[in-house]
């Protein structure tokens, strides 16, 4: 689970960096399609990783609730 948190942080940072690059490119009128595709890929990876983190959290919560009963 800790590994997933690290992945979320790293993917989030990469996404922010790429968004800044795309913003600068759009201001100069030179947005490259491969950069927009990369951003979409990062967003998908980030979404998948967050979903995995939520599922793992739900499993841990259910296990701890069973132990408490």
C-alpha positions in Angstrom: 0.0 0.0 0.0 2.9 2.3 0.8 4.2 1.6 -2.7 0.9 2.7 -4.3 1.0 6.0 -2.3 4.5 6.7 -3.7 3.3 5.9 -7.2 0.4 8.4 -6.8 2.7 11.1 -5.7 5.2 10.5 -8.5 2.5 10.3 -11.2 0.9 13.4 -9.8 4.2 15.3 -10.0 4.8 14.1 -13.6 1.3 15.1 -14.6 1.8 18.6 -13.1 5.1 19.0 -14.9 3.6 17.9 -18.2 0.7 20.2 -17.8 3.1 23.2 -17.3 4.9 22.2 -20.5 1.7 21.9 -22.4 0.6 25.3 -21.1 3.8 26.9 -22.3 3.5 25.2 -25.6 -0.1 26.3 -26.0 0.9 29.9 -25.2 3.4 29.8 -28.0 1.0 27.9 -30.3 3.2 24.8 -30.6 1.4 21.9 -28.8 2.8 18.5 -29.8 0.3 15.7 -30.1 2.7 13.2 -28.4 2.8 15.5 -25.4 -1.0 15.5 -25.1 -1.0 11.7 -25.5 1.6 11.4 -22.8 -0.6 13.5 -20.5 -3.6 11.3 -21.2 -1.5 8.2 -20.4 -0.3 9.7 -17.1 -3.8 10.6 -16.1 -5.0 7.1 -16.9 -2.1 5.6 -14.8 -2.8 8.0 -12.0 -6.5 7.0 -12.0 -5.7 3.3 -12.1 -3.3 3.7 -9.2 -5.7 5.7 -7.1 -8.4 3.0 -7.8 -6.0 0.3 -6.6 -5.2 2.3 -3.5 -8.9 2.6 -2.7 -9.5 -1.1 -3.2 -6.6 -2.0 -1.0 -7.9 0.4 1.7 -11.3 -1.2 1.5 -9.8 -4.6 2.0 -7.8 -3.5 4.9 -10.8 -1.8 6.5 -12.9 -5.0 6.1 -10.2 -7.1 7.6 -9.8 -4.8 10.6 -13.6 -4.7 11.1 -13.6 -8.5 11.2 -10.9 -8.6 13.8 -12.7 -6.2 16.0 -15.9 -8.4 16.0 
